[in-house]
Amino acid sequence: MDTPETLRARVEALEARNTELEAQKRHYQWLAESTTDLISRHARDGTFLYASNAARELLGYEPEELIGVSAYQLFHPADLSDLLNKSPRVYYHNGFYQQTYRFRAKSGRYVWFETTSRTRRDPKTGELIDILSVSRDVGRRIQAEAHRERLAQVVESSSDYVLFVGADQHIFSANEAARRQFSLPRENPHAPLSHVYTAASLEVLEQVVMPAVTRYGSWSGELEMRGRASHLPVLSVVQAHRGRGAEPGHLSLLNHDIRLRKAAEEQARRHQEQIAHANRLATMGELTSNIAHELNQPLGAMANYASGALLQLRTHPEQPAHRLAHPLEQIDQQIQRLAKRLRHIRTFVRKGGTQCRPVALCEVIDAAWSLCQWQYQQARVQFLPVLPNTPVSVSADPVALEQVIVNLLLNALEASRHQHDANRVQLSAEVKEKRQVALHVDDQGPGVPQAQRATIFTAFHSTRAEGLGMGLAISRSLMEAMGGQLSVSESPLFCGARFTATLRSASP
């Protein structure tokens, strides 16, 4: 039998145990009431037996308002059907149920809940006692997942070739267009970039793209991919995967097929070349008198020397052959001069693309002037070249630049020839900042009104009744094709206009 002391000790231990249990109960009660998740207990029919204070913040209900209300009444009908029919969306593991569903708040709107539930059963009979649930608002997560799913659907259905590359520079995923174009498997393609990009583009990726993406996070530009029949030009956007959860070194490569754009650009370039060629032919038509003059001079000289040589042979048939050396040398010089002029004319009128290279500016100006010289002499207009003392080279196509200068000189002549006391056209060149060279043509014509300066370079705009209005439009296009500009302003020297052609300097 226990002694009074023993009984007293047992009672004190029991009281201490009850005190500890009560403290733990209050602690757990405090946790339940303080958490932002909704903690609830339900009867077998889903009726609320308890709801924590989070019901107020999450659903707008006071906890007491939910007691006696069946949770199933507040489920979205579609989601309740999933629960009752045990849809695969209702996850079960080791006695825990987890479901994501919509639950109606007091305001009538639905809140996306993720609830983990645990049933309590009588250990002897197995009868359901109650259901304990912990629910949290996952609306933002659901929206983010839906947004990602929509984006994934857009990427998958896009006609662009979308590739996802790991840190090992191998493709680990691709959209349908890329899989079809490059014969990639749907699951785990693990193909190197060399499988889809050309060798030249791989070099650009390694030396330019990857360092830029590492530093700035993205890069865009033109690359070439391996097409089935030929190389495939694409506009590529390379993006680094950054942010929470992103794998280091992972990249997205979006490749847009630009074959149609390239074909259109090539067609436009050929069209521009054809127009420029036609303009050169038209210009040569205007310069016919100059060409005739250039050809007549050496032909006349050759005729004179040949007549003189023949006269000497007839007068002194037995004279030594060296007596004819001088006229023959002069004839040869004139033939060389004539051949040079013909080569220059043929080069000027030939059809070809614009190819920039370093050219001596003075040589191009001299060649252009030689084509216009006869017209200036006939109109009695003086040409004044003002060029730098040191040689200047520019990056240009010599034929295209010569065509521009010829157009500007002929326009300046036409503007000046009908003006009273207009007898000068000046061509000057200056080296500007940022390695730019400006070529100015100043005339003494009526000038270009401010209102016409915006349209003077458009096609078919002409101030002459017989003009086609193509010279300035083609000249500006040629300048832009060479990376330069063509503009018009008021001449600071005369009362007329100043046309300025600006090109990149190629001088050291």
ABEGO torsion letter per residue (X at the ends): XBBAAAAAAAAAAAAAAAAAAAAAAAAAAAAAAABABBBBBBBAAGBBABBBAAAAAAAGBBAAAABGBBAAAABBAAAAAAAAAGBAABBBBGGBBBBBBBBBBAAGBBBBBBBBBBBBBBAAAGBBABBBBBBBBAAAAAAAAAAAAAAAAAAAABABBBBBBBAAGBBABBBAAAAAAAGBBABGAGBBAAAABBAAAAAAAAAAAAAAAAAAGBBBEBBBBBBAABBBBBBBBBBBBBEBGBBBGBBBBBBBBAAAAAAAAAAAAAAAAAAAAAAAAAAAAAAAAAAAAAAAAAAAAAAAAAAAAAAAAAABAABBAAAAAAAAAAAAAAAAAAAAAAAAAAAAABBBBBBBBBBBAAAAAAAAAAAAAAAAAAAGBBBBBBBBABBBBBBBBAAAAAAAAAAAAAAAAAAAAABBGBABBBBBBBBBBGGBBBBBBBBABAEBBAAAAAAAABBGBBABAABAGAAAAAAAAAAAAAGBBBBBBBBAABABBBBBBBBBBABX
